[in-house]
């Protein structure tokens, strides 16, 4: 995240501060860097990715965050159960 443009970082912080309370899903989280960054900002977030290797890396590097293998086209998430979603396909 240190390489990120400060303007982008400010936008992400502003987005995170405007979220209502509740869980957020990072759908397409990849290796989990953004998921962990949002968690460090106080967002109650979990990550989902189709690639098991990405999820393995994310779990090893960021054990404080919940990550799971799955498809964003077949979410196992009840309707209206999330306060928001982070578009992990960056």
C-alpha positions, 0 to 999 in steps of 0.5 A: 500500500506504500506505493499507492498514490496518496490521492487514491489512498485518501479516496479509499479511506473516505469510502471506508469511513462512509460505510454503514456498520456491518460486514463487507465482502471483498469479492475477488480479493486476490492475495488479500492486500486490499482486504487487509488494508481495509481491515486496518482502517476498521472495516469488518471485511472478509475476502473471497477469491476463486483461486485457492493459491491466492486464498492460501497466500492471503490466509498465511500473510493476513491471519487476522482476516477471514478468507475463503475460496469461492466465486463472485458469481455464486456467492454463498452470502444471504441477501442484505447481509453485507454493509457493502462490497469492495470490487476486488477485481482491480 
